[in-house]
Structure formats: C-alpha cells, structure tokens
Amino acid sequence: MSDEIFSIDLKAQYLSIQPEVDAAIARVFASGQFILGAEVEAFEREFAEACGVSHAVGVDSGTSAIQLSLLACSVGAGDEVITVSNTAVATVTAIELTGAKPVLVDVHPQTLTLDPSKLEGSLTSRTRAVVPVHLFGCPADLNPILDFARTHGLFVVEDCAQAHGATYHGKPVGGWGHLSAFSFYPTKNLGAYGDGGAVLTNDSALAERVRLLRQYGWDGNRISQQKGMNTRLDEMQAAILRVKLRHLDQWNDRRRELAALYKSLLMPLVFSEANPPKKRERLTLPVEPPETHHVYHQFVVRHPQRDALRNYLLEHGIHTQIHYPVPIHLQPAYRDLAVPLPVTESAADQILSLPLYPELRNEDVEKVCQTIHNFDS
Ligand SMILES: Cc1ncc(COP(=O)(O)O)c(C=O)c1O
C-alpha cells in the first residue's frame, strides 16, 4: 500500500458505500427512465428537507444553479452582481452567463469570505444582486449581507457549492438568501459521480421560474412559456445523491473531527501571546466563527513560505492543493474586472489546502502535522 497521502480519495468513499450505490444505479437502469423522473423528484424532496428549505430544483451543475437563480430574479444585461474574487471561477462565470457584470469585493482577513463592510463601496444604480460564497465550508457572514440587500432592494443568491450541511446561527446555509445554489461536483461534501447541482428557495414562484428555465421554458404540455435551456439533473446522479445524502452528516462530522485534530497538532506552530514569535511560528489556521458550523470542504492554512512548504510536503509524499492560486480578477480572462483587492491578493500567496476527506486516517493527519513541524523547526 502506498504511503503517499492524497488530497482526496473518491475511490475510498465509493468502496465504503458500494452496495448502496450499485443498487441505486441498477434501480435506474431497470426503470428505463433516465431524465427528470422519480429519482430526481425524490432527491429534490429529500435535499430540500435536509436543508430546511421548501423547494429544491435539480440542475446539471453548480454553475447552472447560480445562473438560473439569477435569471429567475430577472438579472441580466446592464445589471451588476456583487461577489468575491476569492472563489472558484464558476461563481463569476455564472454571473457573466446571465449577461450581468460581476463586481468583485474583498474578503474578511480571517474567514476569507465576503467582507460585508466592502459592499457599500461597490454599490451602483445597476446593482441587482449579491452572491456570497460559503468558501471551504465556512458560511459567509450572512446577517449584515442580508441587511444590506434589504436596504437596497437587492437579491441574495447564496453560493453553497462548498458548504452542504453547514449552518449559520443554527440554520442550514441555503435557506437564508432568496435562492441558493449547490454543486454536486464529485469532490464536494455531497458529490455525484458526474456533474450535478441544485437551486433551493423558499419562494414557490422563484422555484417555478427555475423549473421552467431548466428545461426549455416548457410547461406540462412541452410548450415553451418562456425561453429556457437544458440544464437538467439526470436520474443516475439523483439516485447516487440520494444514497450519499444519507451519509452527509456523518461525513461532515468526520471532516470536523479531522479538522480539530489538525488544529490541535498544528496549534504549537501558531503565534500567540503565550507563544512568542520565533522563526517557525508563522502558520495561520482556519477560523470557525462562533455563529457557524463549518463543514471543512477544505482545510486551508496560511504560511508565508507556502511554496517551499508545499514542495517539502510533496517530497515527503504529501499532496496538497491551492484554492485558489490566482484570484479571479488577476486571471487573464478577467482583467476587465480588475480592482485592488489587497486581502484576497495577499491570501493567495499564502494559502495551502491540506489533505482532508472523511476517509482520511488520523495517522495521516498526524504525519502531515509532523512534517509541517519538521519544516518549520
Ligand atoms: C464556490 C463554487 N461555486 C460554484 C461552483 C460551480 O460548481 P460546478 O462545478 O458544479 O459547476 C463551484 C465548484 O466548482 C464552487 O466551488
């Protein structure tokens, strides 16, 4: 057996639930129904219930989920949508697909999620919506964002692609904004075996608009009542997601357990009053604001010598990732969106995602931490 430690191991997760997944796939094959059937309907019901939201609409990706959510709010050409640059490029792609212009704001230095104090400065007469991203599994600070949106008559679409099962003030993310978008990309906390996504909302009229947009604007008689597109979730992915949804809480608990182990073992490397600065005390650990239940989609530390640390870990068989190496506004395709975002830019040089997935063993975390201690001593 390899003693390398990988960032994620989707095969290990499949093996842990193989009989359930195989039975679900066999059920779909036997049904002869592959698009928008009983599995999608059941998954939509079950996922909405798990998130404490009235309606879920299954779609083909998280990107489509954001795009359709904004289109359902009639966001389009000439409008502006505020979001962060410190996110997956898909958040910005989805806004641009509506015809609207993404306006990027900086993130909070501790949580690296949207800094609500930066909203006012980005507001114009064209602003129509805000898309906060619950990055790495940590809910964005929704209350001040929602207050701002209410004051200025804006829609809020939560990007929940990395935060299935996270809560803010005890209530799941996904039910706070007007709509919310989830991705079921295979590496997500709740991942399909292909692409998938969902839009959640408590507003039945918005849910109906998303349903129409998802499939050519068709009504029950397959007559297009409005212009739409094809962004359907398929039966196979829905059946697989129904199996995995049953394990989500337990997997998130395990992610939190591993995150706690990382924190306890890495804490001695963190500068604090009780632990005055030495050469090695330069590590920053992810924070979990008290009003949140973080689900650690990623465990992201910061280190001023990130690249050297990353190479050192790799020399010792430990794979890591960087989410995200280049903030969106500094990527060639998005130079037109460039504004100075100092917190985002300085974080990008220091962030490092350590291995974290539910099947990771405690001894793997211990080895990663010991190697970081060795690097820093
Ligand atoms: C924060 C964020 N938003 C949106 C998306 C888009 O999801 P998808 O890849 O399913 O289109 C992702 C996933 O890549 C993501 O991490």
The ligand as an SDF file (V2000), in Angstrom:
LIG
                    3D

 16 16  0  0  0  0  0  0  0  0999 V2000
  -17.6520   28.1130   -4.8000 C   0  0  0  0  0  0  0  0  0  0  0  0
  -18.1050   27.3970   -6.0470 C   0  0  0  0  0  0  0  0  0  0  0  0
  -19.0910   27.9310   -6.7890 N   0  0  0  0  0  0  0  0  0  0  0  0
  -19.5410   27.3280   -7.8880 C   0  0  0  0  0  0  0  0  0  0  0  0
  -19.0340   26.1270   -8.3100 C   0  0  0  0  0  0  0  0  0  0  0  0
  -19.5370   25.5340   -9.5900 C   0  0  0  0  0  0  0  0  0  0  0  0
  -19.9850   24.2490   -9.4820 O   0  0  0  0  0  0  0  0  0  0  0  0
  -19.9020   23.2460  -10.7450 P   0  0  0  0  0  0  0  0  0  0  0  0
  -18.5030   22.8240  -10.8960 O   0  0  0  0  0  0  0  0  0  0  0  0
  -20.8310   22.1320  -10.3340 O   0  0  0  0  0  0  0  0  0  0  0  0
  -20.4390   23.9830  -11.9240 O   0  0  0  0  0  0  0  0  0  0  0  0
  -18.0230   25.5100   -7.5650 C   0  0  0  0  0  0  0  0  0  0  0  0
  -17.4530   24.2000   -7.9200 C   0  0  0  0  0  0  0  0  0  0  0  0
  -16.5650   24.0610   -8.7160 O   0  0  0  0  0  0  0  0  0  0  0  0
  -17.5340   26.1660   -6.3980 C   0  0  0  0  0  0  0  0  0  0  0  0
  -16.5550   25.6360   -5.6540 O   0  0  0  0  0  0  0  0  0  0  0  0
  1  2  1  0
  2  3  1  0
  2 15  2  0
  3  4  2  0
  4  5  1  0
  5  6  1  0
  5 12  2  0
  6  7  1  0
  7  8  1  0
  8  9  2  0
  8 10  1  0
  8 11  1  0
 12 13  1  0
 12 15  1  0
 13 14  2  0
 15 16  1  0
M  END
$$$$
